Amino acid sequence: MPIKNGMQYIERINRQRLQLWYNGERVNGPLSEHPAFRGLIRTQAAMYEMQCEASRSEDMSYASPATGERVGLSFLPPANAEDLIRRRKMSEIWANYHHGFLGRSPDYMNTALMSFYTAATVLEKASTEYAQNLRNYYEYCRDHDITLSHAFVQPMASKWSGPADAEESLAAKVIETRPEGRVVSGAFLMATQGPTCEEILVLPTPSFMMGDGQVNPSAFAFAVPNDLEGITFICRESHAHDSSYDHPLSSRYEEMDTMVIFDRVLVPHDRVFFVGEERLYDQLFQEGHFHAYAGHHIITRYIAKTEFLLGLLQALAEEQNTDTENSFVSQIVKVMAMLENLKALRLAAETGGTMTESGCYVPALAPLTAAGIQFPDLHEEMLRMVRSISASQLIMNPFEADFNSENQTSLEVYLQGLSSPAKDRIILFRLAWELGGGAFGGRQNQFERFFFGNGKTIANRMYGCCEGLDEYKSRVYHLIGRDEQS
Ligand SMILES: Cc1cc2nc3c(=O)[nH]c(=O)nc-3n(C[C@H](O)[C@H](O)[C@H](O)COP(=O)(O)OP(=O)(O)OC[C@H]3O[C@@H](n4cnc5c(N)ncnc54)[C@H](O)[C@@H]3O)c2cc1C
């Protein structure tokens, strides 16, 4: 089966029989008609449609080594720098469609799975079956164009409930092994896009490391279809709205976040990638170069989002007639400089990559981690600028329906811009509100700060990437005559 198109994506999502809860009620109807999901599903369907366009075939897909059919380029393990750039250009097409607002567009998890696949050999240390399961699963997702979400992070109560093998532990764990598979129970705090995907990859950090080669029931990895018995998804409040005039962003790009509960879920043996061995968790991430491959995907999204926000800032300033003000120019040039910086970091990662033992080309991690350190602050600063430029116009924006009411004439007169009709001006500021003041923007901001780990973890990653530190220190010691301590 080749890449799927938009209609196939919608059909597959609607066919699932999920235990999905929204605001205290079970969601039973087709998701593509539910107000919390339909805008995002439409957007993602359009993205899948793009990859099936004949004119984009070479840009977005490649021939499956197994079937010869066209499969998504984000599944391609890059054999050289050209492959890496080809993958990036594919992600760019999607990122420029969603303007970076979809943190979990399908190519993100395709990339993650590809990275783990390239490290499948590490699982052979535990069992050749585990390694084969992972390889088979990667090929299955690639050749069927499966849309994946993932769950790594557990709720606080689970993290702090004691060693995983203790009776009272709430940590997600394997609680039984049966002839048909492993039985898993536990909860995950967050699976973004859980219900709008077909399957979920579960790979938690064990809450408690038991060490000494002990079997840790919390150290595991597996992937299952979303509607397997015992899996429950609970949604947060949706920020989605239907009208693309009133809510230009959330009507299109609202990714739902869900809590996922596994209640005695039977995971078939062939979907288990490992169980019990703590060291395999890190090894899969390290040897699969997950942070480098995911970081390369992420920086492309950062660039698309920064370009969009730069455009928005300029458009808002022109509407407010402040685009030539010194204060505006001095602020927007900093965003421009950061955009150049992100592009340079991506170039550095692409040109400074290395070959792995398994024959894959991996982008350089340090520049990508640097982007991950910088972007949350840049994002927050851009949203601050949106608020600052818009001022009261961020707030006072009537609905589209008001322009069709008896107040139409008044609104058209009093809300017109210097060179724009009122309705054109107001939709721009409605977009600004969604980002700078509304729940959609608040969630985007929180996502950008935390989606790739907490601040301390990211800082540690950067610290670990800095290869020249000892050499830099020795220059200081040399200058002050302490060479012996360098
Ligand atoms: C919008 C959104 C979407 C997400 N989507 C997904 C998803 O799809 N799948 C998924 O698996 N996860 C997802 N996440 C979760 C994300 O991976 C986590 O938020 C992130 O890893 C941080 O974990 P945590 O929230 O448990 O916070 P914690 O790690 O508990 O951190 C809480 C706070 O304590 C600080 N802290 C933690 N440890 C230390 C320490 N030792 N010293 C000092 N300070 C410390 C952190 O910096 C942070 O401020 C999402 C998060 C958000 C916000």
The ligand as an SDF file (V2000), in Angstrom:
LIG
                    3D

 53 58  0  0  0  0  0  0  0  0999 V2000
    1.6730   21.2400   24.6900 C   0  0  0  0  0  0  0  0  0  0  0  0
    2.5090   20.0340   25.0470 C   0  0  0  0  0  0  0  0  0  0  0  0
    2.4480   18.9060   24.2320 C   0  0  0  0  0  0  0  0  0  0  0  0
    3.1870   17.7530   24.5570 C   0  0  0  0  0  0  0  0  0  0  0  0
    3.0940   16.6330   23.7700 N   0  0  0  0  0  0  0  0  0  0  0  0
    3.7030   15.4900   24.1590 C   0  0  0  0  0  0  0  0  0  0  0  0
    3.5510   14.2850   23.4040 C   0  0  0  0  0  0  0  0  0  0  0  0
    2.9100   14.2600   22.3510 O   0  0  0  0  0  0  0  0  0  0  0  0
    4.1250   13.1550   23.8750 N   0  0  0  0  0  0  0  0  0  0  0  0
    4.8780   13.1520   25.0300 C   0  0  0  0  0  0  0  0  0  0  0  0
    5.3720   12.0980   25.4130 O   0  0  0  0  0  0  0  0  0  0  0  0
    5.0540   14.2910   25.7390 N   0  0  0  0  0  0  0  0  0  0  0  0
    4.4820   15.4340   25.3390 C   0  0  0  0  0  0  0  0  0  0  0  0
    4.6570   16.5770   26.0700 N   0  0  0  0  0  0  0  0  0  0  0  0
    5.3440   16.4560   27.3580 C   0  0  0  0  0  0  0  0  0  0  0  0
    6.7140   16.9970   27.3340 C   0  0  0  0  0  0  0  0  0  0  0  0
    7.5890   16.0650   26.7880 O   0  0  0  0  0  0  0  0  0  0  0  0
    7.0010   17.2890   28.8030 C   0  0  0  0  0  0  0  0  0  0  0  0
    6.2250   18.4220   29.1620 O   0  0  0  0  0  0  0  0  0  0  0  0
    8.4280   17.5730   29.0860 C   0  0  0  0  0  0  0  0  0  0  0  0
    9.2020   16.4420   28.8460 O   0  0  0  0  0  0  0  0  0  0  0  0
    8.5880   17.9960   30.5320 C   0  0  0  0  0  0  0  0  0  0  0  0
    8.0890   16.9980   31.3880 O   0  0  0  0  0  0  0  0  0  0  0  0
    7.0480   17.3510   32.5140 P   0  0  0  0  0  0  0  0  0  0  0  0
    5.9440   18.1670   31.9400 O   0  0  0  0  0  0  0  0  0  0  0  0
    6.7040   16.0980   33.2120 O   0  0  0  0  0  0  0  0  0  0  0  0
    7.8120   18.3240   33.5100 O   0  0  0  0  0  0  0  0  0  0  0  0
    8.9980   17.9750   34.4830 P   0  0  0  0  0  0  0  0  0  0  0  0
   10.0930   17.2750   33.7870 O   0  0  0  0  0  0  0  0  0  0  0  0
    8.4360   17.3410   35.7100 O   0  0  0  0  0  0  0  0  0  0  0  0
    9.4890   19.4300   34.8560 O   0  0  0  0  0  0  0  0  0  0  0  0
    8.6590   20.3320   35.6050 C   0  0  0  0  0  0  0  0  0  0  0  0
    9.4670   21.5710   35.9630 C   0  0  0  0  0  0  0  0  0  0  0  0
   10.5190   21.2430   36.8460 O   0  0  0  0  0  0  0  0  0  0  0  0
   11.7720   21.5850   36.2780 C   0  0  0  0  0  0  0  0  0  0  0  0
   12.7040   20.5100   36.6040 N   0  0  0  0  0  0  0  0  0  0  0  0
   12.5400   19.1850   36.3700 C   0  0  0  0  0  0  0  0  0  0  0  0
   13.5890   18.5030   36.8540 N   0  0  0  0  0  0  0  0  0  0  0  0
   14.4320   19.4100   37.4040 C   0  0  0  0  0  0  0  0  0  0  0  0
   15.6660   19.3260   38.0710 C   0  0  0  0  0  0  0  0  0  0  0  0
   16.2770   18.1660   38.3040 N   0  0  0  0  0  0  0  0  0  0  0  0
   16.2530   20.4820   38.4730 N   0  0  0  0  0  0  0  0  0  0  0  0
   15.6720   21.6710   38.2670 C   0  0  0  0  0  0  0  0  0  0  0  0
   14.4730   21.8160   37.6480 N   0  0  0  0  0  0  0  0  0  0  0  0
   13.8720   20.7060   37.2430 C   0  0  0  0  0  0  0  0  0  0  0  0
   11.5170   21.6880   34.7680 C   0  0  0  0  0  0  0  0  0  0  0  0
   12.4360   22.5460   34.1160 O   0  0  0  0  0  0  0  0  0  0  0  0
   10.1080   22.2300   34.7470 C   0  0  0  0  0  0  0  0  0  0  0  0
   10.1180   23.6170   34.8910 O   0  0  0  0  0  0  0  0  0  0  0  0
    3.9850   17.7440   25.7280 C   0  0  0  0  0  0  0  0  0  0  0  0
    4.0630   18.8970   26.5320 C   0  0  0  0  0  0  0  0  0  0  0  0
    3.3460   20.0260   26.1970 C   0  0  0  0  0  0  0  0  0  0  0  0
    3.4450   21.2330   27.0890 C   0  0  0  0  0  0  0  0  0  0  0  0
  1  2  1  0
  2  3  1  0
  2 52  2  0
  3  4  2  0
  4  5  1  0
  4 50  1  0
  5  6  2  0
  6  7  1  0
  6 13  1  0
  7  8  2  0
  7  9  1  0
  9 10  1  0
 10 11  2  0
 10 12  1  0
 12 13  2  0
 13 14  1  0
 14 15  1  0
 14 50  1  0
 15 16  1  0
 16 17  1  0
 16 18  1  0
 18 19  1  0
 18 20  1  0
 20 21  1  0
 20 22  1  0
 22 23  1  0
 23 24  1  0
 24 25  2  0
 24 26  1  0
 24 27  1  0
 27 28  1  0
 28 29  2  0
 28 30  1  0
 28 31  1  0
 31 32  1  0
 32 33  1  0
 33 34  1  0
 33 48  1  0
 34 35  1  0
 35 36  1  0
 35 46  1  0
 36 37  1  0
 36 45  1  0
 37 38  2  0
 38 39  1  0
 39 40  1  0
 39 45  2  0
 40 41  1  0
 40 42  2  0
 42 43  1  0
 43 44  2  0
 44 45  1  0
 46 47  1  0
 46 48  1  0
 48 49  1  0
 50 51  2  0
 51 52  1  0
 52 53  1  0
M  END
$$$$
